[in-house]
């Protein structure tokens, strides 16, 4: 096996993940995005996923379907959140980020290809981070995916049997992560 082949293995694993229609995301370190020259300390699903799709396209030898990613970006929604803001940095370069949790979803009518792209991108988030300044420790997340066939429990403690959890810590360690890859075109 050549070195170049070894770099694609994690993306192939991500690409083989089952489809998902919900992602429960815990923002473990402050997260923010820049949009049209403005700082945005809110969990905007389209901005988060389009940023992940751009990173995927830049680094992955495995492509995501442009149609599937476009469908995800056009239909993803923020279902619920429990976030709070946190200052990041100091002085004139201080930013405001958010921490907490958010649940993002797709309609059940979304295509299987889009559900796979959704799962791939959120699973990739565990490794890549989300938002701005991920190389400075911002945007570390833990992600729990729910498949279309999972039964949602009303209990705050119980978890669906078909849920899959992925996490990263500020020191870069991760639990298992799988999903499906994007080529950067919409």
C-alpha positions in Angstrom: 0.0 0.0 0.0 1.4 3.4 -1.0 1.4 6.4 1.4 -1.2 8.2 -0.8 -3.6 5.2 -0.5 -3.3 5.3 3.3 -4.5 9.0 3.4 -7.8 8.0 1.7 -8.7 5.2 4.2 -10.5 7.5 6.7 -12.5 9.1 4.0 -13.5 5.7 2.6 -14.7 4.7 6.1 -16.7 7.9 6.4 -18.1 7.3 3.0 -19.5 3.9 4.0 -21.6 5.2 6.9 -25.3 4.5 6.9 -27.7 7.4 6.1 -28.8 9.7 8.8 -31.7 12.3 9.2 -30.7 13.8 12.5 -27.5 15.0 14.1 -27.2 15.9 17.7 -24.1 18.0 18.0 -22.4 19.1 21.2 -20.2 22.1 20.6 -17.5 21.4 23.2 -15.3 24.5 22.5 -16.5 27.9 21.4 -17.6 28.0 17.8 -18.4 30.9 15.5 -18.5 31.5 11.7 -17.8 34.4 9.5 -20.5 35.2 7.0 -20.5 38.2 4.6 -17.7 39.8 6.7 -19.7 39.5 9.9 -19.1 37.2 12.9 -22.0 34.9 13.5 -22.1 33.1 17.0 -25.1 31.0 16.1 -25.4 27.3 14.9 -26.6 28.0 11.3 -26.9 24.6 9.7 -26.3 25.7 6.1 -23.1 27.6 7.1 -21.8 24.8 9.2 -22.4 22.1 6.6 -21.2 24.2 3.6 -18.0 24.9 5.5 -17.5 21.2 6.2 -18.3 20.4 2.5 -15.6 22.8 1.4 -13.1 21.3 3.7 -14.0 17.8 2.6 -13.6 18.8 -1.0 -10.2 20.4 -0.3 -8.7 17.4 1.5 -10.5 14.2 0.4 -9.6 12.0 -2.5 -13.2 10.7 -2.2 -15.9 12.8 -3.7 -19.4 13.6 -2.4 -22.2 13.9 -4.9 -22.7 17.6 -5.6 -26.4 17.0 -6.0 -26.6 15.3 -2.6 -24.8 18.1 -0.9 -27.0 20.7 -2.6 -30.0 18.8 -1.4 -28.7 18.7 2.1 -27.9 22.4 2.2 -31.3 23.2 0.8 -33.3 21.1 3.3 -31.3 21.0 6.5 -32.8 22.7 9.5 -32.1 23.5 13.1 -34.6 21.5 15.1 -33.6 22.6 18.6 -30.7 24.1 20.5 -29.4 24.9 24.0 -26.5 27.2 23.5 -24.8 30.0 25.3 -22.2 32.5 24.1 -18.6 32.6 25.3 -15.9 35.2 24.6 -12.9 33.9 22.6 -9.5 35.8 22.7 -8.9 39.2 24.1 -8.4 42.8 23.2 -9.3 44.0 19.7 -9.3 40.4 18.3 -11.9 39.1 20.8 -14.7 37.1 19.2 -17.9 35.7 20.6 -18.5 32.0 20.1 -21.2 29.6 21.3 -21.1 26.3 23.2 -23.8 23.9 24.0 -25.9 21.5 21.9 -28.0 21.6 18.8 -30.0 19.1 16.8 -30.0 19.4 13.0 -32.4 17.4 10.8 -33.4 16.5 7.3 -37.0 15.8 6.2 -37.8 12.1 6.0 -38.4 12.6 2.3 -34.8 13.5 1.6 -33.0 11.2 -0.8 -30.8 8.4 0.5 -27.8 10.1 -1.2 -28.4 13.3 0.7 -28.9 11.4 4.0 -25.5 9.7 3.4 -23.9 13.1 2.6 -25.4 14.5 5.8 -24.0 11.7 7.8 -20.6 12.0 6.1 -20.3 15.7 6.8 -21.3 15.5 10.4 -19.0 12.6 11.0 -16.2 14.5 9.3 -16.9 17.4 11.7 -15.5 15.3 14.5 -12.1 15.3 12.8 -12.1 18.6 11.0 -13.9 20.8 13.6 -16.6 23.3 12.6 -16.7 27.1 12.1 -13.7 29.5 12.2 -10.3 29.0 13.8 -10.5 25.2 14.2 -6.7 25.1 14.2 -6.7 27.3 17.3 -8.9 24.8 19.3 -12.3 26.3 18.4 -15.2 24.3 17.0 -14.5 20.9 18.5 -17.7 18.8 18.5 -19.2 15.5 19.6 -21.8 14.2 17.1 -24.6 11.6 17.5 -26.3 10.5 14.3 -29.8 9.1 14.0 -30.8 6.9 11.1 -34.1 7.2 9.3 -35.3 4.0 10.8 -34.4 4.8 14.4 -37.2 5.1 16.9 -36.9 8.3 18.9 -37.3 7.9 22.6 -38.9 10.6 24.7 -36.7 9.7 27.7 -33.8 12.2 28.2 -31.6 9.3 29.2 -32.4 6.6 26.7 -30.7 6.5 23.3 -32.0 5.0 20.0 -30.5 1.6 19.4 -29.4 2.6 15.9 -27.8 5.9 16.9 -24.1 6.4 16.2 -21.9 8.6 18.3 -18.7 10.3 17.2 -16.7 12.7 19.4 -13.5 14.7 19.5 -11.9 16.3 22.4 -9.9 19.6 22.5 -6.7 17.5 22.5 -7.7 15.8 19.2 -8.6 12.3 20.3 -11.7 10.8 18.7 -14.0 7.9 19.0 -15.1 5.9 16.0 -16.4 8.0 13.1 -17.9 6.9 9.8 -19.9 8.7 7.1 -19.8 9.6 3.4 -17.5 12.1 1.4 -18.2 15.8 -1.2 -16.3 17.3 -4.2 -17.0 21.0 -3.4 -19.3 21.8 -6.2 -22.9 22.7 -5.6 
